[in-house]
Amino acid sequence: MPDPTTNPGANPTANAVVNPATGRAPLLSVEGLRTEFPTRAGVFKAVNGVSFIIDRGETLGIVGESGSGKSVSALSLVRLVAPPGRVVGGRVMFEGQDLLAASDKELRRVRGGRIGFVFQDPMTSLNPLMTVGDQLEETLRLHLGLKGAAARGRAVELLKHVEIPAAESRVRAYPYEFSGGMCQRVMIAIAIACNPALLVADEPTTALDVTIQGQILALIKDLQRELSMALLLITHDLGVIAHMTQRTAVMYAGRIVETGPTSALLGRSLHAYTRSLMLCRPTASDTTSRLLTIPGQPPNLAQELHGCPFAPRCPMAEAACTERDPELLELAASHTSACIVAQRDGLSAVVDRLPAGGGSLAGSAR
Amino acid sequence: MLTFLARRLAYSLIVIGGVLVVVFVTTRLIGDPARIILPATASQADYELQRSRMGLDQPILAQFFVFVAGAVRGDFGESLWDRGSSAMGLVVERIPATLQLVFAGVGLAMAISIPAGILAARRPRSLLDRVITLLSLAGFSVPNFLLAMVLIIVFAVGLGWFYTSGFGTIRHLVLPAVAVALPVAGRMTQFVRSTMIDEFSRPYIATARSKGVSEPAIAVRHALRNAAIPILTLGGWEFTRQLAGYTVAVEVVFAWPGVGQLASQAILRRDFTVIQADVFLVAIIVLVINLIIDLLYTVLDPRVKMV
């Protein structure tokens, strides 16, 4: 993979991003990340200027609809985007290393070594023809140089660690002999095999039964605490976000539209999109009214966008929203929003002008 | 496993039975060996005598039962043309040369097509992919007898590196094997390419990349292993196809002493017994190869169980 990054003006000596909250360099800082997919219909800008930081041991959640660019953002961190997609801009600093400028060899050391990945569909994410032990040992051999009995012993330990019963014998089993939840446990074992500083979990429970989801999330949370890993959790499930994360970034149309402490972001959202997402959540208590949906569809990312990308679907959009490109501004403590109306009128605007539930977002649109 | 083998044996017997019926009927349809072996001036009495010597004066059902009774014992009678030689003996004598040619040809084809297909699949629509695809299309568009003649002109007559014909040493084998291999390699490269493109797009490949596995290891250890079953299946099919007759033209051009030559000669002479022995033996070999490939599936994929 050729080095896809050009970052004019970036001065390697002046690159120390400092987290204002801690006064230290964060574990991971992402600035202006842009990833594109050339298609026949034009260049699809899947990630369009995304910036965020994650501190050591911290959990950041990224929420958004399908196609909002959350998975591509995570894959772009270590240039795992499948060709023809490519990272075209931005900077990713991880443990003092610029990952977008790193060589393929250096990146391979980071992948699976310092950053572990867990993906959405555990049944297809494991190689069907290799035993789970061999797949674990592959990582152990690559990053820790473990071979033979030492690797096997560590593999069994890891399987025990992710609470797989009879690990000594299951280490020789194939993925098809495991359930989805068990496969995801194996994926997690592979991801944490080398004590990574960061675990990226891309919709880790989306493909699983509800009962299993809770177990897997609890396991991730336990392991995170135990190994003091940072966690980047990507999901479309606001419940998972609320349960698992300290900070959350909301993505829409390849951009981050709101970031903040999770409780503030979910409780006092400062963006019309986040607020709309919250309203669309089904509740167990309300069985009579129809489910809310956000009318319309996300914009075509192959076209040049002007103004707020959510404006065409936004029930509180004004002329200003389509006239200028919104910027992420800090509107409350550590709470940023790119909502032009909220930036002018504050929290009350978002709360007052969206239906409190029960009605239809479509009815109030435009 | 035992029930699998028993069932396969039963299926094989049915197939062999079918083959025997078809080959018996077809040989009786292609002409009259008595007429061909006799000079045009032979009398009607000579002709009748010749037919009775060949056993062709018997009712057709009687001929069939004699044929089947012999076949189950592996005895196909004497060659109608080369009296005194057992038909099966002639075929068995020739089969090693053909097996050698087909093994070398298909082996070479796999040695070319697997790396070429992987390289092409690594970056679909890249320049390298286009070049490989073009060459493979050229490979399977060229008829092997034409290829054989071009190879002789260039590498045997022109450069003198190899022999124009004959059998025995590696220098005899190279050109015929290449003539068999290139069209097969052309087809297989396209197949390996598309199979590997499929595998490269699967989630487990993304997982391997996220573990820090290098690209060559991903291609071979992960993707190729998963593509091995379809590739092996096509390789086996090419092998049996070549064995069952596609090498005839190459054998004739290089004067390769294989069953292809023997069979084409036997057909021209309406040498029924040799044709029957040849088809029978090739059918058996094809069945055995297919069985071996099926057993290899269980080795390659833990999910495949033979029942």
Interface residues (C-beta under 8 A of the other chain):
Chain A: V78 L80 A82 P83 L107 R108 R109 V110 R111 G112 G113 G116 F117 F119 D121 T124 S125 L126 N127 P128 L129 M130 E138 T139 L142 H143 Y174 Y176 M187 I190
Chain B: R123 S201 R202 P203 Y204 A206 T207 A208 R209 S210 K211 G212 V213 S214 R221 H222 R225 N226 L300 D301 P302 R303
